[in-house]
């Protein structure tokens, strides 16, 4: 993954007005100099400078370009790097890359630039993953989440935890070295206090995953109810388009229909489901089964009915938010004074209040305050392992278990936290993470 040599790849999408080609590795500047003609040689250029000139092939001008120089270690990868801004033509980009490869470069593997940045210690593994999340961000909240992680806010929290646990294990290991003298270098009262504080931080981080994952991937919202209560009409009203087919015939929606919208910086993924009822229609039964599965996976469930009709009995968990909505409020002379949300999906009455209710159900206070919020499943699983190990360490401490076993529990937590930032990880995990990146990143 961290092989040597000069790598090259487009760093931006091709086909636009301009594009950028990136090189990195020892000799990258000389490689570019071989095909660049400007006022002076790039070999004499200072780091972080721009140079106008042309790319030539056998004295034929390929394109007018601007070259950016980054000398090691002051670059994204920590290596000597060059970025060439060209016109966005695919032909020009292909030609320039071909010339650079002819002079010693090779095409980069997916994620190889970020992998080299990780290997050079410029970023840790969680920051590298955040780079991909920034590129894929589909809402303001998702971008804020990824940006905080990319800038190292998350890493600081994890590293602070690891430093505390390393201090504890060092003292415990010291006791093992002097095991025959029956001494305690780690005061057990202070040890218990530090373990409890560390575990509290780990649990808080893990508990933020529910919100963080929803923000990163979009909040799934299942719209459920009996046939003809207006689920498809509501979906169309929410997204502002005739996305779902609307009909007075019961059972028109036989499969889930999905659409996404941004509400105040949060992406919501709405799922219009088949109406819940008893039926002998095999296709409709299949749709109803998919409805139940959609409810199981949804973070928010809009349980919808119409006036004077009971709500459908749906099974939800305490981690899901249920919003009870009564549709067709335009058919009621006087709205009841209760806590239910009354709307008319057909004419739009109350739809904005529903949007506000949806937005309020996602607490982004911690996110916009800059607190650490976990959004990556790999991180959540590692935090869960760390918390369980710290629970075992506290239980062991309470029962007076041997120092060696106590130290082992803390080392397990250390390993789990180290896997998040990449202090401890396997080549398989690295390959899996960086291979999902685009070529130029």
C-alpha positions in Angstrom: 0.0 0.0 0.0 2.9 2.3 0.7 5.2 1.4 -2.2 7.7 3.9 -3.4 7.9 5.7 -6.7 6.1 8.7 -8.3 2.4 8.3 -8.5 0.1 10.4 -10.7 -3.7 10.7 -11.1 -6.4 13.2 -11.9 -7.4 14.9 -8.6 -10.6 16.4 -10.0 -13.4 15.3 -12.3 -12.6 15.6 -16.0 -14.8 17.3 -18.6 -15.2 20.7 -16.9 -13.5 24.0 -17.5 -10.3 23.1 -15.6 -8.9 19.9 -14.0 -6.0 19.1 -11.7 -3.5 16.3 -12.1 -1.5 15.4 -9.0 1.9 13.8 -8.6 3.6 12.6 -5.5 6.9 10.9 -4.6 10.6 11.5 -4.6 11.5 13.0 -8.0 7.9 14.3 -8.7 9.2 17.8 -9.4 11.9 16.5 -11.8 9.3 14.4 -13.6 7.1 17.4 -14.2 10.1 19.5 -15.2 10.8 17.1 -18.0 7.5 18.1 -19.8 7.0 21.6 -18.4 8.3 24.8 -20.1 8.1 28.0 -18.1 10.2 31.1 -17.3 12.5 28.9 -15.1 13.1 25.3 -14.2 10.8 23.9 -11.5 13.9 22.4 -9.9 14.8 25.9 -8.6 11.2 26.7 -7.4 10.5 27.3 -3.8 7.8 25.2 -2.1 4.2 26.5 -2.2 4.7 28.5 -5.4 2.7 28.7 -8.6 4.3 28.6 -12.1 2.7 29.4 -15.4 3.9 27.6 -18.5 3.1 24.9 -21.1 3.2 21.1 -21.2 5.1 20.0 -24.3 5.5 16.7 -26.1 8.4 16.6 -28.6 8.3 20.4 -28.8 4.5 20.4 -29.5 2.4 22.3 -26.9 -0.2 20.1 -25.3 -1.8 22.7 -23.0 -1.2 26.0 -21.1 -1.0 25.1 -17.4 -0.3 26.4 -13.9 2.0 24.2 -11.8 1.9 24.2 -8.0 5.0 23.0 -6.1 5.0 21.4 -2.7 8.4 20.3 -1.3 8.6 17.5 1.3 7.6 17.3 4.1 5.2 20.2 3.6 2.6 18.5 1.4 -0.5 16.4 1.8 1.4 13.2 1.4 4.5 14.4 3.2 6.4 13.8 0.0 7.6 16.0 -2.8 4.3 16.8 -4.7 3.2 18.7 -7.8 -0.3 19.7 -8.9 -0.9 20.7 -12.5 -3.9 22.7 -13.4 -5.0 22.1 -17.0 -8.0 22.7 -19.2 -10.6 20.1 -18.3 -10.5 18.2 -21.6 -10.3 14.4 -21.1 -7.9 14.2 -24.1 -5.5 16.8 -22.5 -5.6 15.0 -19.2 -4.9 11.6 -20.7 -2.1 13.1 -22.8 -0.4 14.8 -19.8 -0.7 11.7 -17.6 0.8 9.6 -20.5 3.7 12.0 -20.8 4.4 12.0 -17.0 4.3 8.2 -17.0 6.7 8.2 -19.8 9.1 10.1 -17.6 9.0 7.9 -14.6 5.5 8.2 -12.9 2.9 5.5 -12.6 -0.9 5.6 -12.2 -1.9 5.8 -8.5 -4.0 3.1 -6.9 -7.3 4.1 -5.3 -6.6 6.1 -2.1 -2.8 5.9 -2.5 -2.3 9.6 -1.9 -4.1 9.4 1.4 -2.4 6.1 2.2 1.0 7.8 1.8 -0.2 10.7 4.0 -1.1 8.2 6.7 2.2 6.3 6.3 4.1 9.6 6.7 2.1 10.5 9.8 0.5 13.5 8.2 -3.0 12.2 9.1 -4.2 9.2 11.2 -6.6 6.6 10.0 -9.7 8.3 11.2 -8.7 11.5 9.5 -8.1 9.5 6.3 -11.6 8.1 6.4 -12.9 11.6 7.0 -11.4 12.7 3.8 -13.6 10.3 1.9 -16.6 11.4 4.0 -16.0 15.1 3.1 -16.0 14.2 -0.6 -19.2 12.2 -0.2 -21.0 14.7 2.1 -24.5 15.3 1.0 -25.7 17.8 3.5 -24.4 20.6 5.7 -24.5 18.4 8.8 -22.6 15.5 7.1 -20.0 18.0 5.9 -19.6 19.5 9.4 -19.3 16.0 10.9 -16.6 14.9 8.4 -14.7 18.2 8.6 -14.4 18.1 12.4 -13.0 14.5 12.1 -10.7 15.4 9.3 -9.2 18.3 11.2 -8.3 16.0 14.1 -10.9 16.8 16.7 -12.0 13.2 17.0 -8.4 12.0 17.0 -7.5 14.3 19.9 -10.3 12.8 22.0 -9.2 9.2 21.2 -5.5 10.0 21.7 -6.2 11.6 25.1 -8.0 8.4 26.1 -5.1 6.3 25.0 -2.5 8.4 26.8 -4.4 7.9 30.1 -4.7 4.2 29.6 -1.1 3.9 28.6 -0.1 5.6 31.8 -2.2 3.1 33.8 -0.8 0.1 32.0 2.8 1.4 32.5 2.3 1.6 36.3 0.7 -1.9 36.3 3.5 -3.3 34.2 6.0 -1.8 36.6 4.2 -3.7 39.5 4.7 -6.9 37.5 8.4 -6.2 37.2 8.6 -5.9 41.0 6.1 -8.7 41.6 8.1 -10.4 44.3 8.3 -7.3 46.4 4.5 -6.9 46.7 4.4 -3.1 45.8 1.6 -1.1 44.2 2.8 1.7 41.9 -0.8 2.4 40.7 -3.0 3.7 43.5 -6.2 1.6 43.3 -8.5 4.5 44.2 -7.0 6.7 41.5 -6.9 3.8 39.1 -10.7 3.2 39.6 -11.4 6.9 39.1 -9.4 7.1 35.9 -11.0 3.9 34.5 -14.5 5.2 35.3 -13.8 8.5 33.6 -12.2 6.9 30.6 -15.2 4.5 30.3 -17.6 7.4 30.6 -16.0 9.1 27.6 -15.9 5.9 25.5 -19.6 5.3 26.3 -20.5 8.9 25.3 -18.7 8.5 22.0 -20.4 5.2 21.3 -23.8 6.6 22.2 -23.4 9.4 19.6 -23.2 6.8 16.8 -27.0 6.6 16.4 -27.1 10.3 15.5 -23.8 10.4 13.7 -24.5 7.5 11.4 -27.9 8.9 10.5 -26.3 12.3 9.6 -23.6 10.6 7.6 -25.9 8.3 5.6 -29.2 10.3 5.7 -32.0 9.9 8.2 -34.3 7.1 7.1 -38.0 7.9 7.5 -40.7 5.3 6.9 -44.2 6.6 6.1 -46.7 3.9 7.2 -50.5 3.5 7.6 -53.5 1.9 6.2 -54.3 2.0 2.4 -55.6 5.4 1.1 -54.6 7.5 4.2 -52.5 9.6 1.9 -48.9 8.3 2.4 -48.0 8.7 -1.3 -49.6 12.2 -1.4 -47.5 13.1 1.7 -44.3 11.9 0.1 -45.0 14.0 -2.9 -45.8 17.0 -0.7 -42.6 16.6 1.3 -40.3 16.3 -1.7 -42.2 18.8 -3.9 -42.6 16.4 -6.8 -45.0 13.7 -8.0 -42.6 11.0 -7.0 -45.1 8.4 -5.9 -48.2 7.3 -7.8 -51.4 8.4 -6.2 -54.8 6.7 -6.6 -58.0 6.1 -4.7 -57.6 2.4 -5.3 -56.5 0.6 -2.2 -53.2 -1.2 -2.5 -51.9 1.0 -5.3 -48.4 1.2 -3.6 -47.1 -2.4 -3.6 -43.5 -1.7 -3.1 -41.4 0.9 -1.2 -40.7 4.2 -3.0 -37.7 6.2 -1.8 -36.9 9.9 -2.1 -34.5 12.2 -0.3 -34.7 15.9 0.7 -32.5 18.3 2.7 -34.3 19.9 5.7 -32.2 22.6 7.3 -28.9 20.9 6.6 -30.0 17.3 7.4 -30.6 14.7 4.6 -33.8 12.7 5.2 -34.5 9.6 3.1 -38.3 9.1 2.9 -39.8 5.6 2.2 -43.4 5.5 1.1 -44.6 2.0 2.0 -47.5 -0.3 1.0 -50.7 0.2 3.1 -51.1 -2.1 6.1 -54.2 -4.3 5.9 -55.3 -7.9 5.6 -55.4 -9.0 2.0 -55.4 -12.2 -0.1 -53.5 -10.4 -2.9 -50.0 -12.1 -3.0 -48.3 -9.1 -4.5 -49.8 -6.8 -2.0 -48.8 -9.2 0.8 -45.2 -9.0 -0.4 -45.4 -5.2 -0.3 -46.8 -5.2 3.2 -43.9 -7.5 4.3 -41.4 -5.0 2.9 -43.3 -2.2 4.8 -42.6 -4.1 8.0 -38.9 -4.4 7.1 -38.7 -0.7 6.3 -40.1 0.1 9.7 -37.5 -2.0 11.4 -34.7 -0.2 9.6 -36.1 3.4 9.9 -34.8 5.9 12.4 -38.1 7.8 12.2 -41.5 6.3 11.6 -44.4 8.5 10.5 -47.5 6.6 11.5 -50.3 8.1 9.4 -54.1 7.8 9.7 -57.2 9.8 8.8 -59.9 11.4 11.0 -61.9 9.1 13.2 -59.7 6.1 12.3 -57.3 4.4 14.7 -53.6 4.2 14.0 -52.1 1.0 12.8 -50.3 -1.0 15.4 -46.7 -1.0 14.4 -43.7 -2.5 16.3 -40.9 0.0 17.0 -38.0 0.2 19.4 -37.1 2.8 22.0 -34.3 4.1 19.7 -36.8 5.0 17.0 -38.8 8.2 16.9 -42.5 7.8 16.0 -44.5 10.8 14.7 -48.3 10.3 14.7 -49.9 12.2 11.9 -53.6 12.6 11.1 -54.1 13.4 7.4 -57.1 15.0 5.6 -57.5 17.8 8.1 -59.3 19.7 5.4 -62.3 17.4 5.9 -62.6 18.4 9.6 -64.5 21.6 10.6 -62.7 22.0 13.9 -59.4 20.5 14.7 -59.2 18.6 18.0 -57.0 20.2 20.7 -54.6 17.4 21.3 -51.0 16.5 20.7 -51.5 14.8 17.4 -50.1 16.5 14.2 -53.0 17.3 11.8 -52.1 17.9 8.2 -53.6 17.9 4.7 -51.1 16.3 2.4 -53.3 17.3 -0.6 -53.3 21.0 0.0 -50.2 21.3 2.1 -51.7 22.4 5.4 -49.4 21.3 8.3 -46.7 19.9 6.0 -44.2 22.6 7.1 -44.9 21.8 10.8 -44.2 18.1 10.0 -40.9 19.1 8.4 -40.0 21.1 11.5 -40.9 18.1 13.7 -38.7 15.9 11.6 -35.8 18.3 11.9 -36.2 18.8 15.6 -36.1 15.0 16.1 -32.4 15.0 15.1 -30.3 16.7 17.8 -27.3 18.4 16.1 -26.4 20.6 19.1 -23.2 18.6 19.9 -22.2 18.5 16.2 -22.4 22.2 15.6 -20.8 22.9 19.0 -17.8 21.0 17.8 -18.2 18.0 20.1 -17.0 14.6 18.9 -19.7 12.6 17.2 -19.1 9.1 15.9 -20.4 8.2 12.4 -18.3 5.3 11.3 -19.5 1.7 12.1 -15.9 0.5 12.4 -15.2 3.1 15.1 -18.4 2.3 16.9 -17.5 -1.4 17.0 -14.0 -0.6 18.3 -15.5 1.7 21.0 -17.9 -1.1 22.0 -15.0 -3.5 22.5 -13.1 -0.8 24.5 -16.1 -0.1 26.8 -16.6 -3.8 27.4 -12.9 -4.2 28.3 -13.0 -1.3 30.7 -16.1 -2.7 32.3 -14.2 -5.9 32.8 -11.2 -4.0 34.2 -13.4 -2.2 36.7 -15.1 -5.5 37.7 -11.6 -7.1 38.1 -10.5 -4.2 40.2 -13.5 -4.5 42.5 -12.7 -8.2 43.1 -9.0 -7.7 43.7 -8.0 -9.8 40.6 -4.3 -10.1 39.8 -2.4 -7.2 38.3 -1.5 -9.2 35.2 -5.2 -9.8 34.3 -6.2 -6.3 35.2 -3.5 -5.0 32.9 -4.7 -7.3 30.1 -8.2 -5.8 30.2 -6.8 -2.3 29.8 -4.5 -3.4 27.0 -7.6 -4.8 25.2 -9.2 -1.4 25.4 -6.0 0.3 24.2 -5.8 -2.0 21.2 -9.4 -1.2 20.3 -8.9 2.5 20.5 -5.6 2.2 18.6 -7.5 0.6 15.7 -9.6 3.7 15.3 -6.7 6.0 14.7 -4.4 3.5 13.0 -1.8 3.2 15.8 -2.7 -0.5 15.8 -4.2 -2.0 12.7 -3.8 -4.7 10.1 -2.9 -4.5 6.4 -6.3 -6.0 5.6 -8.1 -3.1 7.3 -5.9 -0.5 5.6 -6.4 -2.1 2.2 -10.2 -2.2 2.8 -10.3 1.5 3.8 -8.1 3.0 1.2 -9.3 0.9 -1.7 -12.7 2.5 -1.4 -11.2 6.0 -2.1 -11.2 7.6 -5.6 -8.0 7.3 -7.7 -6.8 10.9 -7.1 -7.3 10.9 -3.4 
